[in-house]
Amino acid sequence: MTAAVLDAPAAQHAPTTSTRPFARFEWMLALRYLRARRKHGSISVIAGFSFLGIVLGVAALIVVMSVMNGFRHDLLDKIIGLNGHLFLQAAETPLTDYDAVTERVRQVQGVRLALPLVEGQALASSPYNSSGVLVRGAHEADLKQLPGVGGHITLGTLDGFDKEQSAAIGARLAEHLSLRVGDRITIVAPRGAQTPFGVTPRIKSYPIVAIFQIGMFQFDNSFVFLPLPEAQAFFNLDGQANVIEAFIDDPDRMDEMRERIEPALHRPMIMIDWRQRDQTFFDAVTVERNVMFAILTLIVLVAALNIISGLIMLVQDKAHDIAVLRTMGATRGAVMRIFLITGATIGVVGTFFGVLLGLLVAHNVEAIRHGLNWLLNANFFPAEAYFLSHLPSRVEPSDVVAVVAMTLLLSFAATIYPSWRAARLDPVEALRYE
């Protein structure tokens, strides 16, 4: 039978039967080729590793992108939530008309909040410990509206804050100094009263009326808020403010807002926005995110290369079957589609399960961190090193779509050469040497 086929000249030009692309028999053969055989089980092993590589690569990309997005979002939210988007400082003359300037800034369309502040470095101490702090003076009404403080009071209250010589401190600072609401915190400023013997430090203690927790270690461990008049007296700035901070509805439109706010000042002032103060830091986070994406893409690339090697071995193994299909009338396009389906199935199914695994981990990354900390008795995300008190995760649909598109593109591209090679296989030669 085989000899007759080989000797027949018509075998080289066997009539072909036109079939619909991606017909049922093409899917049947493609999926059958994915199953293991005892003689050539190594092909299915390679396919399995390719599948596993794509699953892990997609999952790792989604998890890392989500953590980096959450890291940037939380840092931006907490840093700007406490420090504001635009900082107005006095130029030429002291800022004694801060109430009038603040009111004019508040009237500008697009400004959500503006508040005058007095701030200075000091040493905070208790009977148990001491720590360097940044003391800020603010009005009670402004402090309640401050995004990073007003909605993050964990103990005590800000009611009556202006009427008393009291203080509000961060949760980490309270823990470090072993203080609670009702205890007194002692604040020491290096520049105090002027005496015949020189400048003496100013020392004063304040009862703690509120403890706030922003969720960023640096802020929770270093900020102390006092009533504005008390901070002015403490830092020898009677009737003055250091800075006016403004919060903008859309921080990305900062250039437009600067043009709107400047005419409302009615006095020379220095304007510094959040991009000038923190842009280098956020740019570094963005660069790190892009680099991590590029590095983890290599996992998917390696899995795609495994698909190529597995399909090439499969084509060699199935050369006889391909020859029989061709002599029975299958077109080169049909043969090519069979192996395209075989390779693409690994990529599509692997991508699907990778997305499921990645989303599952990304939405539970903090719980997983706590579980690993408990299991291994270690701290995998110390707040002192990473600024945040928890491991953030923020899944962006655009990132998931980009990961899926990139993986499918690599998977489909990996099937082209082996499929083309299968379609170009000479059936006569394949049968001759079988």
Long-range contacts (C-beta under 8 A, 24 or more apart in sequence): 2-431, 2-434, 5-327, 5-431, 6-428, 6-431, 6-432, 11-327, 11-427, 11-428, 12-428, 14-326, 14-327, 14-328, 14-329, 14-427, 15-329, 16-329, 16-330, 16-331, 17-329, 17-330, 18-331, 19-330, 19-331, 19-334, 21-333, 21-334, 21-337, 22-337, 22-341, 23-334, 26-334, 26-337, 26-338, 26-341, 27-341, 29-338, 30-337, 30-338, 30-339, 30-340, 30-341, 30-342, 30-345, 31-341, 31-342, 31-345, 33-314, 33-318, 33-338, 33-339, 33-342, 34-342, 34-345, 34-346, 40-313, 40-317, 42-313, 43-310, 43-313, 43-314, 43-317, 46-306, 46-309, 46-310, 46-313, 47-307, 47-310, 47-346, 49-303, 49-306, 50-303, 50-304, 50-306, 50-307, 50-310, 50-346, 50-350, 51-303, 51-346, 51-349, 51-350, 52-303, 52-350, 53-299, 53-300, 53-302, 53-303, 53-306, 53-350, 54-300, 54-303, 54-304, 54-346, 54-347, 54-350, 54-351, 54-354, 54-407, 54-411, 55-350, 55-353, 55-354, 55-357, 56-299, 56-354, 57-296, 57-297, 57-299, 57-300, 57-302, 57-303, 57-354, 57-407, 58-300, 58-350, 58-351, 58-354, 58-355, 58-357, 58-358, 58-403, 58-404, 58-407, 59-354, 59-355, 59-357, 59-358, 59-361, 60-296, 60-299, 60-358, 61-293, 61-296, 61-297, 61-299, 61-300, 61-358, 61-403, 62-354, 62-355, 62-358, 62-359, 62-361, 62-362, 62-395, 62-399, 62-400, 62-403, 63-358, 63-361, 63-362, 63-365, 63-393, 64-292, 64-293, 64-296, 65-289, 65-292, 65-293, 65-396, 65-399, 65-403, 66-358, 66-362, 66-365, 66-393, 66-394, 66-395, 66-396, 66-399, 67-362, 67-365, 67-391, 67-392, 67-393, 68-285, 68-288, 68-289, 68-292, 69-289, 69-393, 69-394, 69-395, 69-396, 69-399, 70-391, 70-392, 70-393, 70-394, 71-285, 71-386, 71-388, 71-392, 72-282, 72-285, 72-286, 72-289, 73-392, 73-394, 74-215, 74-216, 74-388, 74-392, 75-216, 75-281, 75-282, 75-285, 75-387, 75-388, 76-282, 78-148, 78-214, 78-215, 78-216, 78-219, 78-388, 79-216, 79-274, 79-278, 80-247, 80-251, 80-274, 80-278, 81-146, 81-147, 81-148, 81-214, 82-146, 82-147, 82-148, 82-149, 82-214, 82-216, 82-219, 82-223, 83-245, 83-274, 83-277, 84-245, 84-246, 84-247, 84-274, 85-246, 85-247, 85-248, 85-251, 85-254, 85-257, 85-273, 85-274, 86-245, 86-246, 86-248, 86-254, 86-257, 86-258, 86-261, 86-271, 86-272, 86-273, 86-274, 87-243, 87-244, 87-245, 87-246, 87-271, 87-272, 87-273, 87-277, 88-243, 88-244, 88-245, 88-246, 88-261, 88-265, 88-269, 88-270, 88-271, 89-242, 89-243, 89-244, 89-269, 89-270, 89-272, 90-269, 90-270, 91-268, 91-269, 91-270, 92-268, 93-267, 93-268, 94-240, 95-240, 95-241, 95-242, 95-243, 95-244, 95-269, 96-239, 96-240, 97-267, 98-240, 98-241, 98-244, 101-244, 101-265, 101-266, 101-267, 101-269, 102-244, 104-264, 104-265, 104-266, 105-244, 105-246, 105-261, 105-264, 105-265, 107-264, 108-257, 108-260, 108-261, 108-264, 109-260, 110-248, 110-249, 110-250, 110-253, 110-256, 110-257, 110-260, 111-246, 111-247, 111-248, 111-249, 111-257, 111-261, 112-247, 112-248, 112-249, 113-142, 113-145, 113-146, 113-147, 113-246, 113-247, 114-244, 114-245, 114-246, 114-247, 115-139, 115-142, 115-145, 115-146, 115-244, 115-245, 116-142, 116-228, 116-241, 116-243, 116-244, 117-228, 117-241, 117-242, 117-243, 117-244, 117-245, 118-228, 118-231, 118-232, 118-235, 118-237, 118-240, 118-241, 118-242, 119-231, 119-242, 119-243, 120-189, 120-231, 120-234, 120-235, 120-242, 121-189, 121-190, 122-187, 122-188, 122-189, 122-190, 122-224, 123-187, 123-188, 123-189, 124-169, 124-173, 124-177, 124-185, 124-186, 124-187, 124-188, 124-224, 125-177, 125-185, 125-186, 125-187, 125-188, 126-177, 126-178, 126-179, 126-183, 126-185, 126-186, 128-177, 128-178, 129-176, 129-177, 129-178, 130-177, 131-173, 131-176, 131-177, 131-221, 131-222, 132-222, 133-173, 133-187, 133-222, 133-223, 133-224, 134-222, 134-223, 134-224, 135-187, 135-189, 135-224, 135-225, 135-226, 135-231, 135-234, 135-235, 136-223, 136-224, 136-225, 136-226, 136-231, 137-225, 137-226, 137-227, 137-228, 137-229, 137-230, 137-231, 137-232, 137-234, 137-235, 138-225, 138-227, 138-228, 138-231, 139-227, 139-228, 140-227, 143-168, 143-225, 147-247, 148-212, 148-214, 148-219, 149-212, 149-214, 149-225, 152-212, 152-213, 152-214, 152-215, 153-210, 153-211, 153-212, 154-211, 154-212, 154-213, 155-180, 155-181, 155-210, 155-211, 156-181, 156-208, 156-209, 156-210, 156-211, 157-209, 157-210, 158-209, 158-210, 160-209, 161-209, 161-210, 161-227, 162-227, 162-228, 162-229, 164-207, 164-209, 164-227, 165-206, 165-207, 165-227, 165-230, 166-206, 166-207, 166-208, 166-209, 166-226, 166-227, 167-206, 167-207, 167-208, 167-209, 167-224, 167-225, 167-226, 168-208, 168-209, 168-210, 168-211, 168-212, 168-224, 168-225, 169-208, 169-210, 169-211, 169-212, 169-223, 169-224, 169-225, 170-211, 170-212, 170-213, 170-214, 170-219, 170-220, 170-221, 170-222, 170-223, 170-224, 171-211, 171-212, 171-213, 171-220, 172-213, 172-217, 172-220, 172-221, 172-383, 173-220, 173-221, 173-222, 173-223, 173-224, 174-208, 174-211, 176-221, 179-208, 180-208, 180-211, 181-208, 181-209, 181-210, 181-211, 182-207, 182-208, 183-207, 183-208, 184-208, 185-224, 187-224, 187-234, 189-234, 189-235, 191-235, 191-236, 192-236, 202-234, 204-234, 206-230, 213-389, 215-388, 215-389, 215-390, 216-387, 216-388, 216-389, 217-383, 217-384, 217-386, 217-387, 217-388, 217-389, 218-387, 220-389, 297-406, 300-406, 300-407, 300-410, 301-410, 303-350, 304-347, 304-410, 304-411, 304-413, 304-414, 305-414, 307-343, 307-346, 307-347, 307-411, 307-414, 307-415, 308-414, 308-415, 308-417, 308-418, 310-343, 310-346, 311-339, 311-342, 311-343, 311-414, 311-415, 311-418, 311-419, 312-417, 312-418, 312-421, 314-339, 314-342, 314-418, 315-339, 315-418, 315-421, 315-422, 315-425, 318-422, 319-425, 319-430, 319-434, 320-430, 320-431, 320-434, 322-422, 322-425, 322-427, 322-430, 323-425, 323-427, 323-428, 323-430, 323-431, 323-434, 324-427, 324-431, 326-425, 326-427, 327-427, 327-431, 332-423, 332-424, 333-423, 335-419, 335-422, 335-423, 335-425, 336-419, 336-420, 336-422, 336-423, 337-419, 338-419, 338-422, 339-415, 339-418, 339-419, 339-422, 340-412, 340-415, 340-416, 340-419, 342-415, 343-411, 343-412, 343-414, 343-415, 343-418, 343-419, 344-411, 344-412, 344-415, 346-411, 347-407, 347-408, 347-410, 347-411, 347-412, 347-414, 347-415, 348-408, 348-411, 350-407, 350-411, 351-404, 351-407, 351-408, 351-411, 354-407, 355-400, 355-403, 355-404, 358-400, 358-403, 359-395, 359-400, 362-393, 362-395, 363-393, 363-395, 365-391, 365-393, 366-390, 366-391, 366-392, 366-393
